[in-house]
Each structure stands twice: as C-alpha cells, then as structure tokens.
Amino acid sequence: MCTYVVAIDFHSSIFSFFLSFFVCLSLKYGNGYVDVIIAIGAKVPQDDRLIDIIKDMVTEGSVYLYEALDKKVYFKEATILVPSHWKSKNVTKARTESFEKPYTKQYGECGTMAEYIHFTPEYLLNDAVIQLYGLRGRVFVHEWAHLRWGVYDEYNKEKPFYHSNGRIEATRCSKNIEGQFYEVTAGGSLQPCHIDPQTSLPTDKCKFFPDRNQNTNSSLMSLPSLDSVSTFCRKNEHNNKAPNLQNEKCDNKATWTVIFEDSVDKDALQTLKPLESPPPPPSFKVVQRAQRVVCLILDVSGSMEGARILQQRQAATHFLRYIIEDQASVGIVTFSTSASTLRSLTIIDSDITRETLVQLLPKRASGSTNMCLGLSQGLHVLQKDNGDVLGDEIIFLTDGQATDNIAGCAPSAIQSGAIISTIAFSNSAAQALTEMADKTGGIFFIAKDDMISNQLMDAFASLTLSTGDYTNEPLESVGARTSDWFNGTVSVDQTVGNKTSFVIIYETRFPSIYIQSPSGSIYTQTNMSHDGLLKTVTLNIPGTAEPGDWKYSIQTTSNQAFTITVTSQAAHDDVPPIIVKTHMNQQFSDGTKPMTVFAEVSQNYRPVINAEVWATLESETGSEHTLQLLDNGAGADAFQGDGIYSRYFTKIVNGRNSLKVRVKNQGGQTRFAVQKNSGAPYVPGYVVNGVVQLNPPKPPVSEEPLEVGNFTRTATGESFVVKLSGTTPPNFPPNRITDLSAEIQEDTVLLSWTAPGEDLDQGTAKSYEIRWSFDLDMLRNSFSNGHVVNTAAVSPHEAGSVEQHSFNLSFPIQNGTTLFFAVQSEDEQNAKSETSNIAQASKILHGPKPPGVSNPGMNLTVLVISLCVVIMVICFIVAVTAWAVRRRNRFV
C-alpha cells in the first residue's frame, strides 16, 4: 500500500504546512507517483471550487516536479477525499482513505518521510497569496520535498543573515540569488538597514528583497516564488555555511544529494531514466467516506472461558456505549468450532440500540479456534449492506493460535478491501494478526489478560477511523490492586466535557467509590449505574462536565484489582479538543537501529508545549519500562517546542510490545504554541529594474502563546514487534548532538549544547571530544583531523542537561575570522557518537557597513560590471586628457 497524504483543513493562519507520512515510488509504476491522497477536513463547508483548485495545483506541481528532478518523476494518480456531508457529484466510496491514519511516522530525521502536508482552504481559495508565496504548483513541490524526501528549508526566518568571509550574507541557497537589503518603515517607505551592535548583523526589521529576475534556477527549498527557480540546490552550488535547517539537520549536505543518496527514493531515482517526452497530467479520483461500517469478530473458543470472556464483554461494551459513532453500522460475529452471526449490521441511532447490541455480546466460550470461519462470516455480514466490503472495518479479537490455517485464508481477507484491525489477547495469538492489520491499513494491538493493565479497554477505545469529526477523548486509564483507598485526579479542560463518563471495573466485590467535581459536588454509588454481571460501575455526567480537576477515591474491602477509564467528547462543535497521538518509529525491529517513541500533543494543529508526557512500554512477557518524553530539540527529539515529545527506547525486549502514553499539564506551564510553519517563505517584495516593489503585508498570525488550563489525556499506540538476533539488546553509543552553538567573545570561544546520554539520550556519557577548523568541509568529512580542544575539565552531565564550555585558542583571533566547531561523545564501552552538527562563529570587532542597496555577497557578475565601469571611466579620462593635450599643442 502506497499512500501520500495532503490535508485541507482549518487553522489559525492562512498558510500553514505540517509534514510527514508513508509513501511509495516503485519501478512497477514507472516514473509516476501514485496514491496521493488529498483529504478535505470534515469541518470545511462545501465549496466545489476546492476540488478544481486542488486538481490544478497537483497538475501544475507535476510539471514542476518533472523539471526539478531531471525529468525523472511526476504525479501520476491522486485521490481527493471529500467530507461525508458534501453533496458532491461523481464521487465513489472511499476504501482505506481516511482523514487521519496511523501509519509509521518519523519526525525530523534527514532523508526520512514526514507525516502530511497541511493547507488551509483560505490559502487555496485566495489567489492574492500567490504573489506572497509563489505559484501553488511550485509551492506544492516545495512541500512534497519535505514530505517525501525529508529535506528542509534553506531559508531561516529566525536567522535571515549571517557572516561569511567578513561580509553579511542573506540565508539562502544558492548564493547566486541576488537582491537588496532594506528596512520597511511603518509608512511603507524604504530605508537602509541598521546593524545590531551585539551581533554585528542587521536588526530584525531588515529584510532581503530578491531580484525578480535571477541568473540561477535554484533552489525550490529557498525561494520557490521566483520565476527562474525550477530545481533543487546541487552539491556544486550548495551554500553549506548558511544557518538553515537543511544544513543543520542534513550534515551540511545539498538538497539534491539528500534526495538522490539518502531518501527513500534513492534507488529508484538513481535507476530511473529521464522520460523522453513530458508526462501526461495526473488522473484524479474523488471519493467520499460514508458512515462507518464495523463488524466485531470475537473469539469464543474454550481458552476464552472465565476471566477472558468477561474482559472481552467489558471492553466491547465500552466500545458500543461510548466509542462507536452515532449513525455507524455495527454487526457482531463469534467464532470457535463454528462461526455465528449474533447481529447483522445495525445502525447506531439511539442509546436503546447500543444497549441491544451490548446484551448480545457473548457470555460463554468453548470449542476450537477456527479463525478462517470467523473472518469469512464477518466479511459476509459486511457485504449485506451494499454488496461489497470496500472501506468497511473488521475488529478481530482472538486469544490463541488458529486451529485452522489462518495463513491460508488471511490473503483473501487482505484483498477484500476491508480495513482489518486485530487484537491479540494473549502472547500466543497468531502472528497473522500483525500482517492483516499492516496490509489493510488497520491497527494491531496486544492486550494482556491481566486486568490491571486495562490494555483491552485501551485497545477498543483506540479503534476509531477518523472522518475528521471529533470523537471521544480518553482522559484517564489506570488500574491497581489494593485493599486500601486509591485516589486520583482527572482534569477536564475547556475543550472537552460532553458525554463524560467514569467507568470502574472491579474484580470481585463492589468497591466504595467517591467522585468529586471541581465545585465540590460529591457523586457516590447512588448516582451511578451498577452492572453486577459485567462487574462495572458507571457515572455519566449529564450535560457538559464542569471544567477543572475531578477527584476520585476508590476503596476495596479485599485485595482486588480494578480499573478506571474516563472519556469525554468535545464541549463545542466548533472547538476541537486537545488530542494525543503516539507511535513508535518502527513497527518491526531487529534491534540494529534505535527505536524511538513519539507523542504528538496538539489542538487543531496547534502544538501543546511544556506538557508532562510519560510513555509506558510493556512486553508480552511482562517487562515494563517507563520513559519521560521530551520536547527539547535534543536526542531523539527533532525540534524544540513543536508539541512532538520524543525519546529513544533502549530496553527493547524480544516479542510483541504495547505502548501507552499519559499526558498532563506540567506545573501550570503548558501552552498552545505558535506553529513554526515549515512552508514556502513569505517574500516582502522583489527588486524589478533596480527598484523594490513591495508585496502586501503577510497575513497576521497571533504570536502570543496561549495558556492551557489543567488537562489530562491518555493514548494507546499500535503494538510493535521486536526480533533480536541475540537475547540482549545491542549497546548504543551516545546520541548525536544536534544543537551545538558557538559564539566568539573577543578571543574566547563559548560552546553550548544539550548533553547526550550513555545510551543514546539516557544516562550520562563518559567524555567529550571537541575539535575546530577554519574549513567546514574538512571538519565534516574528517573530524579527527580537526584541531583538538582541551576537554580535561569538562565532565558530562546527565542526558538532557545544558552543557557549556569556554576556552581560548592558542592564537589571537583576527577580525572577520569564521571558525567551525564539532563535538563527539563517548560512553563507558568506548563507543563514540556521530559527529555533532557543525557550529560556526565569526569574530566581528566593528560591524560591517550596513548593506543598504548592495547585493548580498558581491558575486562575479557584479565584480565584472564594476571593473568594466572603472575601465570605461579611466578610458574616458585618458581620452579627455589626450584631447586636451592635442588642443593645447595646436595653439602652441
């Protein structure tokens, strides 16, 4: 399955992009990319112009892509997914296309695919923004490069200028892009730029205005708005000293180099031959996801008897009461020695219907485990509504190995077009479950039958196929075994509150339960519903739950296990809730590459930062590890303050493993951050025939982070599988330092970075090795040949700490000098990290002359023109002098 995702949805700014997802370019498809999905968010009002504009953008982008990569690739096929409420004509039923799909995602590593591209309807519908950012097709290729090839921007809004060989340069690629520097006054006039005495660089008000007509065709990652720009920076023209993300994240490599040597398409791009003629326009398919259709296929074989069949009922009950959406269709099938349909497809149109389905859930178990019969029966049930199962869902739960040949019948189920999510309710469940989920776009979960883990409840609660609408958010999921009071707090924030429920499941005897609202109202058993057969107690809060901290206390009279699960829906239709998505960077690992845990905390694409995020990873054999995930831009975390919390997972264990994340407000410091868009840059104006022509102002975006009140969330990620060649995980070296910075103060060098760990980003490294050079390439390609800095006094701190080291070189640093620095770290087994990012610093005693109207980085063309002018002036003076001498001699 090959899928590329572009999301069209609302956001706080008119132009914003978010990147990352799973994609494919295969020689069997020739030179064309296929299965590009453009999903229009469910909250976007119907406007059929969007469909035409999207088609035009992708078609135009295909031409630019073809030209940008030496005529090797283009966009061949694309699917536009429209919301279910649109009354569009000529649409077909969606299959696995959805508005949010949990593929393996990676954040921040150079050369790896991203998650998705995000456009707003305003950007697509407003032609005025083309002047500000460039043609949509060219911008689409800029974003595609982020998405598919894992390259980065070659401009830098935070560091728009830098020193190079004693000059001030604009951050760009290539350096052949020419332009002028000016400040724009409040009245719209231009004035020379001012220099900041602290940095000797132009102040924040200084802007770079590129010439409208350029003599270079690169780069699309720097200024895609320029008409002459049609390709990516190659090695021979790459500006490897510019302080941009491409250099920082990609080891100062050119974009072209990353695409052809490091990206997922490297083999195909090196093999493909250029097309002999321009490619045809992309073909488009417009699809629409109907209401959700789900069949529960539940194991009732003999091994499920007892506690397991009860837990299956409890979790499936929670799914039917609180998780499955209104107007969805649900069927129930069971299997053991034979398969039975307990309920054909039924539309969820009332609470009565939900309870009817709950009462049909199986209560007893016996017989063998004929999984193929269950699959076949479930597919038969799904066909009853419209004759096919395309895009319908199966939730398949089993606790053991198949009695029949599941490997033989799984391929036909995979080819059916249904989305199959699977739950392995023991460590002996068939391996085919993983394959079915992986190949159909479903999700695979493992769930221990240990009640305290609450994993089965978590798995069912996570089985949502997003249509872009807001679903139930899990606020709390915890279990315990005690004979004393167990206390906890659940924070209901302003974004949720509707249909809030507290569900307590106990093992043997009905416990004492007290729940207190933020205003002090007490709820006891008399306010709750009790199902003795299900051993479940439920409190449904009427209306919208009061925002604030809800406290609960549970007391058992005997040493028994219990769980509490709290869910809530959005408080308002027009306010999306805070959500948490979590996943591993690998669903299958052999231990040769580090595994990384990711958790993204956001609200309507706005990052939620400064939260406290903890991940629990548990193997099917019971080994459990807890990690605090960080958003500090170091170690496994790519960017600080982007709402994506990350950490390496080094204690990997053979077998199948589960992932669960808990998030809460950290000491009142949690904020909605301003999204740092990674999109095409806004251009303030262009130089045309030597005159600056200003563009309209950039659309305003709020720059103030907004406070987030107390909140709690839990999220369950897809389970993952580890198969080590040995019995113990490999020893990993300290992680690569990615945030090294350097500063020169008189003759003192100050370096700063975030400490790595003994094992990647955990523990404490043994030592550092710091080297410097006048030559960036030499330091990057041959770190050991750089000049050594004495680090005898440097003792590494714990991973995540801020490290600083100052030192003097053995010679006075001359004015205008630029130096380059890099660091390696070493662990107790003498394993060395990769070389850090290259930091550079310049010594500028007296600020350079403000650049004014001069071109950034005087190039050869300017020098030749200047030389010609000087020669012409000299020739003129010589000619005039000769004429004067001849005239004087004539009169003499």
Phi, psi and omega in degrees: 000129184237118187221133175237131189244131171237126183254132174249111184202170181287154174199169186288342179243161184285340185218108182211144180232145171228143190235148165136137171176183184264136188217171177205136169234115184234145180300337179291343175265007184071224184262006187255140172281138181234169177058040170279122182252124174250109185257123177267124186301150185297335183271000180280123179298152181296129175208099186295346175299329180302320181297315180293320181293320178298316178300316179296319182297314182291321178297314177296319179297326179298321178295315180294321179297318178302316180286326187290328184245049174055038174063031183264328186224161178201174175270121185262314183222144177215147178241131178254119181261115183259156181298155183294337182274354178287141178258052183281151178267161175057044175250152177244166183287133178290148176260261180268357179295132177212172184279345180202120188227129188277064171286168173295125184239150176228142182242122162090344182280133181299135177088357180254153182292154179260199188261303180195164171258141181235119173249154172260152176303325180299320180296318183286327185270347184255103182292343181297334183285347179299321179295330184277326188239341182113171180299143186299321180298321179289321176296322179299320178293322175304314181287326177299323179297321173299310188295308190274319190252355176067036175261172190231169180294145179256005169255176178207108181294331181275334178229074185285345181226157177204167178268140175211115180054042176080003180247163172264126179242150170278141179287113185193171174208124004272172177289352178285349175291123184254158180178193183227156178255133175207159165259142177257121181284169179300331180275359177092007177266167182255145174215158180302150180288147174263152181257132176284119183295338180285322184252346187059025176241162178302150179289174184298336182282347182284134181236151175261125180250106182286151173297138179297322179254122183242162176257019178227152180252014178228148017222153178294338179272358180249299182223076180292350181282344181284134184298326184283343184282123183219001183211187182255156180296129176262173187301321185286348179235003183293134178269084188282359179258354181291137181280067180242170183293328179301316178289319184293316186272336187247028174056040176062023179275151175291151178303316180301319180298316179298315182299316187269345184238338186238343188278172180296339181264008189303315182294315181295316182294327178285336183268323184299142174262149178301145177293145182281340179215161180304144183286161175288161176298156178297151171265144185238146174230129178257121183236163182218131178275124178281185177300152185294137177235120188228139171239122174276122176248108192246136180283125175234031178288170187303327182291349179272353184297146177094228186296325184293317180294327177292315179296323177299316178298316182298315182290318179294325175299315179300319179298314184288328182278323193236339189258309183295138188283157171300145179073000172286159177250134184229135172237159182230127178233142173240157177215146170205248174294326175228177179241145182223147173263112178279332179202128173286176185303127184229130180283131177281096184243359180192166175295330179297317178298318179301314182292328177298317178294320179300318183292341180274351182298141185294145183245344182229160183219143175190165175094187183272186187239078179271085184295322182299323177296319179296315179299314181298317180295319179296318178296323178297318178298317182293330181289342188293337185280319183216012175092350176220174182243014184302118178080354176285166185241146170240132170249108190249118181241131174211157182245004185210187176283149181289139171286324177267189185266084181297327179296333180280327183263344181300319181303319180292325176294320179297321182281354185292336184098356177278153174266118186248113172260139187233146179234118177266106187268042173172169180277004179251004182295150189300143180292337180299340179299320180296315182297316181299316179294316184296320187272352180246002182083014176272192181236142178249130177232145163255148180219119175290151176273009171284118188300322187300328184296332182060020187293326180291318175300316180297319181297311180298322180292338182269355184274075177239142173248104192291132170256012182093347176281163182275133181246182179297133177258127176284118181267330184208141174205106185211151177228160180201163172232119184200160171245012181241188177288140174238120186245149177201169180228134175241125181262119176263113183269180186290343184274349179231179178145335179282146177050046179281131181225142171250120181242117179249125178246128183243164187273313186231302188241145180301117182276170171275134185226131175230129177234129184242130179283167179302331181272358175105359178294137183253131174247129179238188182303332182292339179267358188246158174263141184235125176248102184294325179292322178274350184053049184229136175241133186229134170243115175259117180283123181290147177065221179257124182298143180297128179290146180131195184271118174263126183252139178232149177224130182233130179234131175249147181272350176224166183286082184237158179273152174203162176227156172228130180235127180238128177230158180203153178253171181304139180286332183223144181297330185260008179237106180295147178281163169292132181234158177231129175238135183225149180194165172264157177284346177223133174273339177227127183225139173256007177087357182281336178241145180299143174264144183233137175262133177237142170221122180256123181247121186205168173219109182054048179073357176275127180294142172255115187248165179064026175274162175261117188235124180236136177247137175245123180243123186231131178278163180291346177269359175102355177290126186235136178226139179242131181233139169273123179274144187238151176241053188252004179072018181228163180062234180285344185273125186282317186226134177284136173073028178254007179078004176254115184259133190220160173193145173287146176247108187257342184269049184290146185231140178304142176110194181268141187229148178255160181225129178220140183234139174240137184229140174209164176296134183260099175057030179075011184264356185291139184222155163277120183272160171285127182293126176272092187295139176251066184233186178300140186284146170289133180251120184289344180167177182228156174264119180238117182053041176083359183243134179282126174251115185284143171273163173300157180300154177295138177306134186292142175226135178297127181261359184269121174297137181261143181288143174250129177288185178300135176208156173226147176213153167232155177211144178246126179267165177297141179291157183227160187241134178242130175230094181278148176288332176244196182264343181240150179292154180291161174275121178262144177285176173302150179292159177291132174286127185243358185235029178297132176231154184224149180213140176249121176243107188056249179249016180253135177259131177243120177251144177223145176196170176265131185296133170279184180248180173293315175243103183054246183253029179228139182089203182227127179294161181277317186200167176240150170234120183246133178224157180221165179200160170279345188244113182299313183297322179297318181292323180289318186271339183214072184305320184293345179268359177286166179286133184278140173257136180291117181244022182300329183268001183264116178248116184303143174263175181298149181308136180095348179283158176275125178254141175221141178214127178243148182199162175251142175279169185278011181210155176290135181276124183283152178299137180087359182281136173246128179243153181238142187226150176209158183226143165238150176238162186224145179257184185293337177268013179066021174279130183261147176284169169293157178295140182294176168299153180273119177263144178232150178214145180238144175262116180234105182282320180235125185304139178299159178301133180310137188294332177052239184260005181288152177288145180288120179069084184308120185259181187297321181300314180297318180299317180297315180298316180299317180297319179298318179298315180299316180297319180297319179297316180298315179300320179296316180297317179298316181296316180297318180297317180296319178298318181295321180295316180297318181296319179295318182295325180297320182283337176289000000 
